[in-house]
Amino acid sequence: MIGDLLSIPQEVLTHILSILDAPSLVCCAMTCKYIYKLLEESSILGYIIESHWNGVTDSGASSTRSYRDLVQDLRASRRAWIAPRWSLTVSAQVDDPNLPYECAGDTVVRRSNKHLEITTLRNTNKSSENHTKKRALKKQFSVGQSHFAIDPAQDLIILLENADAQMPLTETRIFYVHIRTLSSDDPHPSAQSKCPLEISIPPNIASNKIYGPKLEIARNIVMLQFHTAALGNEARQLRVLIWDWMSSKPLMDISSSSQPGAVLPLPHCNIVLLNTEYFLITSSKNNGSIELYQLVRSDTPNAPPIHHATLHLPSIRPHIEVDHIDAKAGPIETRPLRHTPFSVNDDDRIHVFSVDYVRWEAEMWWEAMPTIVYVHQRVFTLYCAKHSNLCDPPLDIPWTEWGPDNVRIVFPSCSQSGWSGHVHGQRTICPCPMGYDGKENGTIQNDVFDSLSVLDFSIGAILSAKGRLDGDLDTSESESKRMRGSLVPPVKILASDVLIYADDVENRLPCVSCEVDTQWIYDSYFLNADGIVCISKDLDASVLMLDAYIA
């Protein structure tokens, strides 16, 4: 075999190998020294490996740069994230901090009364000395918005029209979803129809308002979920609508129900898009579970989605119940932003589940220990692919089969479930340092809020923490040890220590924890590819400060 390989010109063999994905390249290199040497010498093959280690794709935006330069950029980014050195940039000071805001890529958008305040955290000219300084502007969009979502890579903002005016409860209420450009407030050129999407809320004797609306964008897909008013002792009904915003075609319109077999089971669930084809639903029934679905694209209006699999969380004790499971993930990136050729690969995104347990004690329910669960998206898409015969019932996967090798569970010392939202790609923030108390259960021990831990689940960070990437060790021994961060060990959560689970729970998903000193105490955080965006309020909560720590 080696003779056959040696007879192939090196340029031709390199081109053939460049068609393979990174895991296949590594397998070839492990079985053949010649391919291993070729992998070390070839910049394009090295770029494929480095991209996989960092969980990114270039989406064809790298054609003007050499692969050697791109590899250096990837290594520099990895070193910057594992070295907690940050240049602080005060980005904005805005009024009324209680109104919603969103961060995607290098853009932060806040609603301020009738305005949307847009802050760009990095200029387009990265070589400029002032590239970390903000560019802030206020824009009054033609639509009075109650909620919005952004995709800076598509110059896209989607706004749910603010319709707070009361209407008779006996009349159908119409809400509008507007597809606009983020830069100019014009109808988006990729939308075939310039008319807004419509949502009808039928008459309700309680209220025809909508509660807790949430918009999410996945390239040409937009999802809106909200609750409608409850009747009597019933729970508020969750409704989820999905459109192809480019064609204005509705793809799904479902509502929660207590009926057996309902797609949205009551009482509690949360929905997150995986990509343009799949989405997940969390359920608090029994021990808690994650259900995986696929959109159906057909001429039949509102065709029900395909249920591929249910992944169960660990078994819990009889007096414990799952109160709610909140699911979050970073933005689905359509293409690289202006200042970088890289965007996050969909299957490398980390999903963060905040599981709130309650316990029955002294004739009433009490809040139990908050739990955060981390899972790679590739686990979900793998189980969707396994359910290839749609005539078969959905896969029913117990925790012991899917969880221990694919999940990381932590118990934060602070009980704010909202922390789970601070995630981008394979990195996420723990609000408190990831110190361990010496026990096997891995409880976070510290309540110091002027520092936080960045958890990195990428292969590159893990290899670097193990000292296996020579390119990351270009400093002194003491400095390189500090830069590598801390590899979080596998954890066996003992049922006798954490009085939630019925049995011991193992979780071995590797990750690296790196502590970051922020100098200030902040109220919340966002992550993007370049650093951490920190939000703080002044003492009387009248002014909000936006600080960006750029790696």
Order of alpha helices (4+ residues) and beta strands (2+ residues): alpha-alpha-alpha-alpha-alpha-beta-alpha-beta-beta-beta-beta-beta-beta-beta-beta-beta-beta-beta-beta-beta-beta-beta-beta-beta-beta-beta-beta-beta-beta-alpha-beta-alpha-beta-beta-beta-beta-alpha-alpha-beta-beta-beta-beta-beta-beta-beta
